[in-house]
Amino acid sequence: MAEPSEIAVDDGLPCAEVGAWAELKYRLFVLYASLFSKGMKYKWDERVYIDLYAGAGFSRVRGTTKIIAGSPILALTVDDPFDKYIFCEQDPQLLSALRERTARIAPASNVAYIPGDCNSRIDDILAQIPPASREHTVLGLCFVDPFGIGIKFDTLRRLSTRYLDFLCLLAVYMDANRNYARYLSEDSRKVDEFLGSADWRQKWTSVQAQGAYFPKFLAEEFAASMKSLEYIPPPLYTMKEVRSDEKNLRLYYLALFSRDERAYEFWTQVLKYGTDQRSLEF
Ligand SMILES: C[S@@+](CC[C@H](N)C(=O)[O-])C[C@H]1O[C@@H](n2cnc3c(N)ncnc32)[C@H](O)[C@@H]1O
């Protein structure tokens, strides 16, 4: 299969705009997806890739004519493709563009498309994950790539009933910190839904007095929520902080959640090779 950089061309279909920093996100994402799909190929009978916020498949880098492949296309074109793909996208035009691109680029792939809000379509997403048994093992990688902190923890809790690793973009700077006053107001349920509990308010009141910083607090609380689902909570320093190119503003963390230590070994390699541009030999 051709490289994603050769595949991503202006094909006239809808294409969202992204900041140049998205290229770092995609570099880390594709390294992890490649290591995961290759490393798990002979250990599990079926490997499933789930993209809860799939997008259109291609994006244009803001202020340029450069087209780059997004997470679904990158996942479809890894060297050892997944056995099944599940793509959820709220915007019907973007989902339709993704369907066309997938049909052109990876026509033989087994893909289920779920239109709508991933939080409310969770039953349909779960229904698309092949049933697992002792005789037929199934492992999934779920990419959670929202614009803000709109992912509901309950959605991840439902998915965690299956064998899944999560790679999550935690928009704790570009959303939570910017909307701090709004999310802190007593009638906002946004952070409760993101963390799956309302306990954070009391904790925040106490750690804030000791000088804690809200985005870091949220990322750590999110890891603690994942721990309640038996995921090994990653320390903050293993969450990759991504900044904007123009003003060097902190935007989000890219964080891995797994129940298996080996997944964190892959992630360590990804952080080592993905951020200094050296190539990783698979
Ligand atoms: C940051 S983009 C992700 C793009 C994609 N992962 C990629 O790498 O190109 C977020 C996407 O999620 C979609 N979206 C927003 N809210 C959603 C929701 N609740 N459920 C599913 N998709 C949603 C948006 O339309 C947008 O295409």
PDBQT file of the ligand as one rigid body, heavy atoms in Angstrom, charges set to zero:
ROOT
HETATM    1  C1  LIG A 301     -10.361  16.709  16.203  1.00  0.00    +0.000 C 
HETATM    2  S1  LIG A 301     -11.418  16.062  14.987  1.00  0.00    +0.000 S 
HETATM    3  C2  LIG A 301     -10.807  14.455  14.869  1.00  0.00    +0.000 C 
HETATM    4  C3  LIG A 301     -10.270  14.073  13.569  1.00  0.00    +0.000 C 
HETATM    5  C4  LIG A 301      -9.710  12.700  13.359  1.00  0.00    +0.000 C 
HETATM    6  N1  LIG A 301      -9.487  11.908  14.553  1.00  0.00    +0.000 N 
HETATM    7  C5  LIG A 301      -8.441  12.876  12.588  1.00  0.00    +0.000 C 
HETATM    8  O1  LIG A 301      -7.400  12.495  13.031  1.00  0.00    +0.000 OA
HETATM    9  O2  LIG A 301      -8.505  13.417  11.501  1.00  0.00    +0.000 OA
HETATM   10  C6  LIG A 301     -12.911  15.760  15.822  1.00  0.00    +0.000 C 
HETATM   11  C7  LIG A 301     -13.999  15.176  14.950  1.00  0.00    +0.000 C 
HETATM   12  O3  LIG A 301     -15.032  14.665  15.776  1.00  0.00    +0.000 OA
HETATM   13  C8  LIG A 301     -16.290  15.032  15.257  1.00  0.00    +0.000 C 
HETATM   14  N2  LIG A 301     -17.173  15.057  16.437  1.00  0.00    +0.000 N 
HETATM   15  C9  LIG A 301     -17.382  16.069  17.313  1.00  0.00    +0.000 A 
HETATM   16  N3  LIG A 301     -18.170  15.658  18.319  1.00  0.00    +0.000 NA
HETATM   17  C10 LIG A 301     -18.454  14.347  18.092  1.00  0.00    +0.000 A 
HETATM   18  C11 LIG A 301     -19.194  13.361  18.798  1.00  0.00    +0.000 A 
HETATM   19  N4  LIG A 301     -19.801  13.659  19.942  1.00  0.00    +0.000 N 
HETATM   20  N5  LIG A 301     -19.254  12.108  18.291  1.00  0.00    +0.000 NA
HETATM   21  C12 LIG A 301     -18.623  11.798  17.123  1.00  0.00    +0.000 A 
HETATM   22  N6  LIG A 301     -17.919  12.708  16.405  1.00  0.00    +0.000 NA
HETATM   23  C13 LIG A 301     -17.833  13.954  16.887  1.00  0.00    +0.000 A 
HETATM   24  C14 LIG A 301     -16.072  16.349  14.580  1.00  0.00    +0.000 C 
HETATM   25  O4  LIG A 301     -17.037  16.546  13.562  1.00  0.00    +0.000 OA
HETATM   26  C15 LIG A 301     -14.659  16.176  14.026  1.00  0.00    +0.000 C 
HETATM   27  O5  LIG A 301     -14.677  15.636  12.743  1.00  0.00    +0.000 OA
ENDROOT
TORSDOF 0
